C-alpha cells in the first residue's frame, strides 16, 4: 500500500509538470500568433507573455521544491485557468487596440440635380400674310402738249423747187419757184399784216405782200385766187390763196420772194429760210 501511495505521489508531480509545460507551450504559441498578426503590439504582448511564463515557472518551481506537500489539484487548476483567461484577455485587448478601425463608409446619397424640363413652346399661330396690293393709280391720260408753232414755215410743203434765186436769161430771178398741181393752198411764211393783195403788175400776176414787222416782207406771186385782203392780220401757216399761173408764167407755180427793209429790195430766200429752220434745196 505504501508503494502504491509513493507511486501516486511520484506520478502526481510529473503530471503537473507536463500540464504546465503544455500550457506554457500554448501561451508561447498564442504569443507567436499574436506577434504575427499584430506586429505593432508585439512589445506589449511579449512583456505580458514573459510575465505569464515567469509566473508559471515560479509556480512550477514552488511545487517541485515542495514535493512533500502535495498541492491540491483544484487550486493549481484554478490558478492556471485564471492565468489562461488573463492571457486571453490581454491578447483580446491587444488585438482590439491594434485593430485598425476602418471608417464605415456612409453612403452619401447624391441627389441628382433635377433636369429642368423645358416646356414645349407653342409656336405662335402663323398669321397669314396679307399682301396689300398697291392701288392701281389711274394714269392720267395727258394729251401730249401740242408743239409750239414755228415762227416760220415753208409756203408750200412738199413742192418741187424748179428755180432758185439768181441770174436767169440775162435777168435776175429774184426768188424761188415751188411747183405743185394748180389750186394747191399757199400758206403765210410767218405772221404779219397784209400790205398788198391783188395784181401788182410787172408780170407777177395776182400777188400778196405781208409785212412781218421785223424789217422783212414776203411776196407770193402767180396765185389763181386769194383768201386775204389788204390790212388783214394773218398767222404763221395761214392759207392766203391758191397756186396758179397768172402774170408772166409758163405753168402753175408759186414765185416766193423776201424783201429786206422795204418793198422790192429782194434778197436770196434760201439762206434766210435756213437761218429760221427751213431747209430748201437751193
C-alpha positions as a Markdown table, in Angstrom:
| # | Residue | x | y | z |
|---|---|---|---|---|
| 1 | Unk | 0.0 | 0.0 | 0.0 |
| 2 | Unk | 2.8 | 2.3 | 0.8 |
| 3 | Unk | 4.4 | 1.6 | -2.5 |
| 4 | Unk | 1.2 | 2.4 | -4.3 |
| 5 | Unk | 1.0 | 5.7 | -2.4 |
| 6 | Unk | 4.6 | 6.5 | -3.3 |
| 7 | Unk | 3.9 | 5.7 | -6.9 |
| 8 | Unk | 0.9 | 8.0 | -6.9 |
| 9 | Unk | 2.9 | 10.7 | -5.2 |
| 10 | Unk | 5.7 | 10.3 | -7.8 |
| 11 | Unk | 3.3 | 10.4 | -10.7 |
| 12 | Unk | 1.4 | 13.4 | -9.5 |
| 13 | Unk | 4.2 | 15.9 | -9.8 |
| 14 | Unk | 5.0 | 14.5 | -13.3 |
| 15 | Unk | 1.5 | 15.1 | -14.5 |
| 16 | Unk | 1.5 | 18.7 | -13.1 |
| 17 | Unk | 4.8 | 19.4 | -14.8 |
| 18 | Unk | 3.6 | 18.1 | -18.0 |
| 19 | Unk | 0.4 | 20.1 | -17.7 |
| 20 | Unk | 2.3 | 23.3 | -17.0 |
| 21 | Unk | 4.7 | 22.7 | -19.9 |
| 22 | Unk | 1.8 | 22.2 | -22.3 |
| 23 | Unk | 0.1 | 25.4 | -21.0 |
| 24 | Unk | 3.3 | 27.3 | -21.4 |
| 25 | Unk | 3.7 | 26.0 | -24.9 |
| 26 | Unk | 0.1 | 27.1 | -25.7 |
| 27 | Unk | 0.8 | 30.5 | -24.3 |
| 28 | Unk | 4.0 | 30.8 | -26.3 |
| 29 | Unk | 2.2 | 29.7 | -29.4 |
| 30 | Unk | -0.5 | 32.3 | -28.7 |
| 31 | Unk | 2.1 | 35.0 | -28.3 |
| 32 | Unk | 3.8 | 34.0 | -31.6 |
| 33 | Unk | 0.4 | 34.1 | -33.4 |
| 34 | Unk | -0.3 | 37.4 | -31.8 |
| 35 | Unk | 3.1 | 38.7 | -33.0 |
| 36 | Unk | 2.5 | 37.6 | -36.5 |
| 37 | Unk | -1.0 | 39.1 | -36.6 |
| 38 | Unk | -0.2 | 42.3 | -34.8 |
| 39 | Unk | 3.4 | 43.4 | -35.3 |
| 40 | Unk | 2.8 | 46.9 | -33.8 |
| 41 | Unk | 1.6 | 45.5 | -30.4 |
| 42 | Unk | 4.4 | 42.9 | -30.3 |
| 43 | Unk | 6.3 | 44.5 | -27.5 |
| 44 | Unk | 3.3 | 44.7 | -25.2 |
| 45 | Unk | 2.3 | 41.1 | -25.9 |
| 46 | Unk | 5.9 | 39.9 | -25.3 |
| 47 | Unk | 6.1 | 41.6 | -21.9 |
| 48 | Unk | 2.8 | 40.1 | -20.9 |
| 49 | Unk | 3.8 | 36.6 | -22.1 |
| 50 | Unk | 7.1 | 36.8 | -20.3 |
| 51 | Unk | 5.3 | 37.7 | -17.1 |
| 52 | Unk | 2.9 | 34.9 | -17.5 |
| 53 | Unk | 5.7 | 32.4 | -18.3 |
| 54 | Unk | 7.6 | 33.7 | -15.2 |
| 55 | Unk | 4.6 | 33.1 | -13.1 |
| 56 | Unk | 4.2 | 29.6 | -14.4 |
| 57 | Unk | 7.8 | 28.7 | -13.9 |
| 58 | Unk | 7.7 | 30.2 | -10.4 |
| 59 | Unk | 4.7 | 28.1 | -9.6 |
| 60 | Unk | 6.3 | 25.0 | -11.1 |
| 61 | Unk | 9.5 | 25.6 | -9.0 |
| 62 | Unk | 7.5 | 26.0 | -5.9 |
| 63 | Unk | 5.6 | 22.9 | -6.5 |
| 64 | Unk | 8.8 | 21.0 | -7.4 |
| 65 | Unk | 10.7 | 22.1 | -4.3 |
| 66 | Unk | 7.7 | 21.3 | -2.0 |
| 67 | Unk | 7.2 | 17.7 | -3.1 |
| 68 | Unk | 6.4 | 16.6 | 0.4 |
| 69 | Unk | 3.5 | 19.0 | 0.4 |
| 70 | Unk | 1.3 | 17.8 | -2.4 |
| 71 | Unk | -0.6 | 20.8 | -3.7 |
| 72 | Unk | -4.3 | 20.4 | -4.2 |
| 73 | Unk | -5.1 | 19.9 | -7.8 |
| 74 | Unk | -8.1 | 22.1 | -7.7 |
| 75 | Unk | -6.1 | 25.2 | -6.7 |
| 76 | Unk | -3.4 | 24.6 | -9.4 |
| 77 | Unk | -6.1 | 24.2 | -12.0 |
| 78 | Unk | -7.9 | 27.4 | -10.9 |
| 79 | Unk | -4.6 | 29.3 | -11.0 |
| 80 | Unk | -3.7 | 28.0 | -14.4 |
| 81 | Unk | -7.2 | 28.8 | -15.7 |
| 82 | Unk | -7.0 | 32.3 | -14.3 |
| 83 | Unk | -3.7 | 32.8 | -16.0 |
| 84 | Unk | -5.0 | 31.5 | -19.3 |
| 85 | Unk | -8.1 | 33.7 | -19.1 |
| 86 | Unk | -5.8 | 36.7 | -18.2 |
| 87 | Unk | -3.6 | 35.8 | -21.2 |
| 88 | Unk | -6.7 | 35.6 | -23.4 |
| 89 | Unk | -8.0 | 38.9 | -22.1 |
| 90 | Unk | -4.6 | 40.5 | -22.7 |
| 91 | Unk | -4.5 | 39.0 | -26.2 |
| 92 | Unk | -8.0 | 40.2 | -27.0 |
| 93 | Unk | -7.3 | 43.7 | -25.6 |
| 94 | Unk | -4.1 | 43.9 | -27.6 |
| 95 | Unk | -5.9 | 42.8 | -30.8 |
| 96 | Unk | -8.7 | 45.4 | -30.2 |
| 97 | Unk | -6.3 | 48.2 | -29.5 |
| 98 | Unk | -4.2 | 47.5 | -32.6 |
| 99 | Unk | -7.0 | 46.6 | -35.0 |
| 100 | Unk | -7.4 | 49.4 | -37.5 |
| 101 | Unk | -10.8 | 51.0 | -37.3 |
| 102 | Unk | -11.9 | 51.2 | -40.8 |
| 103 | Unk | -14.3 | 54.1 | -41.2 |
| 104 | Unk | -17.7 | 53.0 | -42.0 |
| 105 | Unk | -18.4 | 54.4 | -45.4 |
| 106 | Unk | -21.7 | 56.1 | -45.1 |
| 107 | Unk | -23.2 | 56.1 | -48.5 |
| 108 | Unk | -23.9 | 59.7 | -49.3 |
| 109 | Unk | -27.0 | 59.9 | -51.4 |
| 110 | Unk | -26.1 | 62.1 | -54.3 |
| 111 | Unk | -29.1 | 64.0 | -55.1 |
| 112 | Unk | -29.1 | 64.4 | -58.8 |
| 113 | Unk | -30.0 | 67.9 | -59.7 |
| 114 | Unk | -33.3 | 67.8 | -61.4 |
| 115 | Unk | -33.0 | 68.3 | -65.1 |
| 116 | Unk | -35.0 | 71.4 | -66.0 |
| 117 | Unk | -37.9 | 70.3 | -68.0 |
| 118 | Unk | -38.3 | 72.6 | -70.9 |
| 119 | Unk | -41.9 | 73.2 | -71.6 |
| 120 | Unk | -42.6 | 73.0 | -75.2 |
| 121 | Unk | -43.1 | 76.4 | -76.6 |
| 122 | Unk | -46.1 | 76.7 | -78.5 |
| 123 | Unk | -45.5 | 78.1 | -81.9 |
| 124 | Unk | -47.4 | 81.2 | -82.5 |
| 125 | Unk | -50.1 | 80.6 | -85.0 |
| 126 | Unk | -48.7 | 81.8 | -88.2 |
| 127 | Unk | -50.6 | 84.9 | -89.1 |
| 128 | Unk | -51.5 | 84.8 | -92.8 |
| 129 | Unk | -49.5 | 87.4 | -94.6 |
| 130 | Unk | -51.9 | 89.9 | -96.1 |
| 131 | Unk | -50.3 | 91.1 | -99.2 |
| 132 | Unk | -51.7 | 94.6 | -99.8 |
| 133 | Unk | -51.9 | 95.1 | -103.4 |
| 134 | Unk | -50.9 | 98.6 | -104.3 |
| 135 | Unk | -53.8 | 100.6 | -105.5 |
| 136 | Unk | -53.7 | 100.9 | -109.2 |
| 137 | Unk | -53.2 | 104.6 | -109.7 |
| 138 | Unk | -55.0 | 105.6 | -112.7 |
| 139 | Unk | -52.6 | 107.1 | -115.1 |
| 140 | Unk | -53.6 | 110.5 | -116.1 |
| 141 | Unk | -54.0 | 110.4 | -119.8 |
| 142 | Unk | -52.5 | 113.7 | -120.5 |
| 143 | Unk | -52.7 | 114.6 | -124.1 |
| 144 | Unk | -49.3 | 115.5 | -125.5 |
| 145 | Unk | -48.7 | 119.1 | -125.4 |
| 146 | Unk | -49.0 | 120.5 | -128.9 |
| 147 | Unk | -45.7 | 121.5 | -130.3 |
| 148 | Unk | -45.4 | 125.2 | -130.4 |
| 149 | Unk | -45.9 | 126.5 | -133.9 |
| 150 | Unk | -42.8 | 127.6 | -135.6 |
| 151 | Unk | -42.4 | 131.2 | -136.2 |
| 152 | Unk | -41.5 | 130.4 | -139.9 |
| 153 | Unk | -42.7 | 127.7 | -142.3 |
| 154 | Unk | -42.3 | 126.8 | -146.0 |
| 155 | Unk | -45.1 | 128.3 | -148.0 |
| 156 | Unk | -45.9 | 125.1 | -150.0 |
| 157 | Unk | -44.6 | 122.0 | -148.2 |
| 158 | Unk | -43.6 | 119.1 | -150.4 |
| 159 | Unk | -43.4 | 121.2 | -153.5 |
| 160 | Unk | -40.7 | 120.7 | -156.1 |
| 161 | Unk | -38.2 | 123.6 | -156.5 |
| 162 | Unk | -38.0 | 124.4 | -160.2 |
| 163 | Unk | -35.9 | 127.6 | -160.0 |
| 164 | Unk | -33.7 | 129.3 | -157.3 |
| 165 | Unk | -32.6 | 132.9 | -156.7 |
| 166 | Unk | -30.1 | 134.2 | -159.3 |
| 167 | Unk | -29.5 | 135.2 | -162.9 |
| 168 | Unk | -31.6 | 133.5 | -165.5 |
| 169 | Unk | -31.7 | 134.5 | -169.2 |
| 170 | Unk | -29.7 | 137.7 | -168.6 |
| 171 | Unk | -32.1 | 138.9 | -165.9 |
| 172 | Unk | -32.2 | 138.5 | -162.1 |
| 173 | Unk | -34.6 | 135.8 | -160.9 |
| 174 | Unk | -35.3 | 137.4 | -157.5 |
| 175 | Unk | -37.0 | 134.5 | -155.8 |
| 176 | Unk | -37.6 | 130.6 | -155.6 |
| 177 | Unk | -40.2 | 128.8 | -157.6 |
| 178 | Unk | -42.3 | 126.0 | -155.9 |
| 179 | Unk | -44.3 | 123.7 | -158.3 |
| 180 | Unk | -47.3 | 121.6 | -157.3 |
| 181 | Unk | -50.6 | 121.0 | -159.1 |
| 182 | Unk | -52.8 | 124.1 | -159.7 |
| 183 | Unk | -55.1 | 125.0 | -156.8 |
| 184 | Unk | -52.6 | 123.9 | -154.1 |
| 185 | Unk | -53.1 | 126.1 | -150.9 |
| 186 | Unk | -50.4 | 128.7 | -150.2 |
| 187 | Unk | -49.5 | 129.4 | -146.6 |
| 188 | Unk | -48.1 | 132.6 | -145.0 |
| 189 | Unk | -44.5 | 132.0 | -144.2 |
| 190 | Unk | -44.8 | 134.0 | -140.9 |
| 191 | Unk | -47.3 | 136.1 | -139.0 |
| 192 | Unk | -47.9 | 139.7 | -140.1 |
| 193 | Unk | -50.1 | 142.2 | -141.8 |
| 194 | Unk | -51.2 | 142.1 | -145.4 |
| 195 | Unk | -50.0 | 145.3 | -147.1 |
| 196 | Unk | -50.9 | 144.5 | -150.6 |
| 197 | Unk | -53.3 | 142.0 | -152.2 |
| 198 | Unk | -54.2 | 141.7 | -156.0 |
| 199 | Unk | -52.4 | 142.3 | -159.3 |
| 200 | Unk | -49.3 | 144.3 | -158.7 |
| 201 | Unk | -48.1 | 144.4 | -162.3 |
| 202 | Unk | -44.6 | 143.7 | -163.7 |
| 203 | Unk | -45.7 | 140.2 | -164.7 |
| 204 | Unk | -46.3 | 138.9 | -161.1 |
| 205 | Unk | -50.0 | 138.4 | -161.6 |
| 206 | Unk | -52.2 | 138.1 | -158.5 |
| 207 | Unk | -50.0 | 138.6 | -155.5 |
| 208 | Unk | -50.0 | 139.1 | -151.7 |
| 209 | Unk | -47.4 | 141.1 | -149.7 |
| 210 | Unk | -47.1 | 140.6 | -145.9 |
| 211 | Unk | -45.1 | 142.9 | -143.6 |
| 212 | Unk | -43.8 | 140.8 | -140.7 |
| 213 | Unk | -42.9 | 143.9 | -138.6 |
| 214 | Unk | -39.2 | 142.9 | -138.2 |
| 215 | Unk | -37.8 | 144.7 | -141.3 |
| 216 | Unk | -38.8 | 141.9 | -143.7 |
| 217 | Unk | -41.6 | 141.5 | -146.2 |
| 218 | Unk | -42.6 | 138.3 | -148.1 |
| 219 | Unk | -44.1 | 138.2 | -151.6 |
| 220 | Unk | -46.4 | 135.4 | -153.0 |
| 221 | Unk | -47.0 | 135.8 | -156.9 |
| 222 | Unk | -48.9 | 134.0 | -159.7 |
| 223 | Unk | -51.8 | 132.9 | -157.5 |
| 224 | Unk | -55.1 | 131.9 | -159.0 |
| 225 | Unk | -57.2 | 133.3 | -156.2 |
| 226 | Unk | -56.8 | 135.0 | -152.8 |
| 227 | Unk | -58.1 | 134.3 | -149.3 |
| 228 | Unk | -57.0 | 137.6 | -147.7 |
| 229 | Unk | -57.3 | 141.3 | -148.3 |
| 230 | Unk | -55.1 | 144.3 | -147.7 |
| 231 | Unk | -54.9 | 145.2 | -144.0 |
| 232 | Unk | -55.7 | 141.6 | -142.7 |
| 233 | Unk | -53.7 | 140.2 | -139.8 |
| 234 | Unk | -52.5 | 136.7 | -140.7 |
| 235 | Unk | -50.9 | 134.0 | -138.6 |
| 236 | Unk | -48.0 | 131.7 | -139.5 |
| 237 | Unk | -49.1 | 129.0 | -141.8 |
| 238 | Unk | -52.5 | 130.6 | -142.5 |
| 239 | Unk | -53.8 | 129.9 | -146.0 |
| 240 | Unk | -53.7 | 133.2 | -148.0 |
| 241 | Unk | -54.5 | 131.9 | -151.5 |
| 242 | Unk | -54.1 | 129.1 | -154.1 |
| 243 | Unk | -51.4 | 128.2 | -156.6 |
| 244 | Unk | -52.0 | 129.5 | -160.2 |
| 245 | Unk | -50.3 | 130.8 | -163.3 |
| 246 | Unk | -51.3 | 134.4 | -163.5 |
| 247 | Unk | -48.9 | 137.1 | -164.9 |
| 248 | Unk | -45.8 | 136.1 | -166.9 |
| 249 | Unk | -45.8 | 132.3 | -166.1 |
| 250 | Unk | -45.1 | 129.1 | -168.1 |
| 251 | Unk | -47.2 | 127.0 | -165.7 |
| 252 | Unk | -48.8 | 126.7 | -162.3 |
| 253 | Unk | -46.2 | 127.5 | -159.6 |
| 254 | Unk | -45.6 | 129.9 | -156.6 |
| 255 | Unk | -43.0 | 132.5 | -157.0 |
| 256 | Unk | -41.7 | 133.4 | -153.5 |
| 257 | Unk | -39.6 | 136.4 | -152.6 |
| 258 | Unk | -38.1 | 138.1 | -149.4 |
| 259 | Unk | -37.7 | 141.8 | -149.3 |
| 260 | Unk | -35.5 | 143.4 | -146.7 |
| 261 | Unk | -36.2 | 146.9 | -145.2 |
| 262 | Unk | -38.6 | 147.9 | -147.9 |
| 263 | Unk | -40.6 | 146.6 | -150.8 |
| 264 | Unk | -38.7 | 145.5 | -153.9 |
| 265 | Unk | -35.4 | 145.1 | -152.1 |
| 266 | Unk | -35.2 | 141.4 | -152.8 |
| 267 | Unk | -32.6 | 139.1 | -151.1 |
| 268 | Unk | -31.9 | 135.4 | -151.6 |
| 269 | Unk | -34.7 | 133.5 | -149.7 |
| 270 | Unk | -32.7 | 130.2 | -149.3 |
| 271 | Unk | -30.2 | 131.4 | -146.6 |
| 272 | Unk | -32.9 | 133.5 | -145.0 |
| 273 | Unk | -35.2 | 130.4 | -144.6 |
| 274 | Unk | -32.3 | 128.2 | -143.5 |
| 275 | Unk | -31.5 | 130.6 | -140.7 |
| 276 | Unk | -35.0 | 130.1 | -139.5 |
| 277 | Unk | -35.0 | 126.3 | -139.6 |
| 278 | Unk | -36.4 | 125.8 | -143.0 |
| 279 | Unk | -34.1 | 123.9 | -145.4 |
| 280 | Unk | -34.6 | 124.4 | -149.1 |
| 281 | Unk | -32.6 | 122.7 | -151.9 |
| 282 | Unk | -31.2 | 125.8 | -153.4 |
